[in-house]
C-alpha cells in the first residue's frame, strides 16, 4: 500500500487552485509531514497539531476516504 502522501501528490500542480491542491502543496513543503504514513490516526493527529488552513481536516477526511477506496 502506498502512503497517503504519495496518493496526495497527484493533486500538486493542478491548474485549478482548490483545497485538494492546497493541502497537497502544504504536505510537500512541510518537511516534517509523516510521508510514509498510511494510518488515519497518525496523519489526522499530525494535521490537528499543524493545521495548515481552517478546513484542512475536513479536506483530509474526504480525501482519506477516497484513498482507502483506491488502495483497497
N, C-alpha and C positions, 0 to 999 in steps of 0.2 A: 504494500500500500504506500503510495507516495504521500508526502507530507501535505498539510493544509497550505503551507507557504508555497510549495510547488504548484498546487492547484490554483492558488490566487494569482500567480504570475501571469496567467492568461489575460488578466484584466489590465495589466500595465500597458501603457501606450495606447489605450483606446482613444479614438478621436473624440468621442463624447465624454465630457467631464462629468461622470456620475459618481455615486457613492462607492460603487464597486472599485472603480479606478482609484478613487481617493484612498480607500483602505489598502489596496494593493501597493500603491506608491509609498504609503506610510510604512507598511511592513518591509518593503525593500530598503528604505532609507534607515530604518531602525535596526542598528547592528546588534541589539540585544534581543530582538524578537526570536522566540524559540523556533527556528527554521526547520527543525527535524520533527516537530510535534505533530501528532495525529489525534491526540486526545482533546475532546471538547473542553474538559475541565482545565487542563493546562493552558490552553490558548485563551479561554474565557477569563481565567484568573489574571493572566498577563495583561489582557486588554482592560480589565477593570482597574488595574493599578496604573496603567499607562495610556488611558483613553485618548486617542488622537483627535476625535471630534465628537460632538454631542450624541449623535445617534449611531456611533460606530458599533456598539454592542448589538443593536437590532440588525444592522447590516451583516455583522458576523453571524448571528443566529440564522439568518436566511441563507447565507452562502454556505454555512457549515452543513445545513440540511441538504443542499444541492451536492456538496462534496461527498457526503455519506452515500447518497444515492448513486453517484457516478463511480465511486470507489468500491462499492459492494458488488 
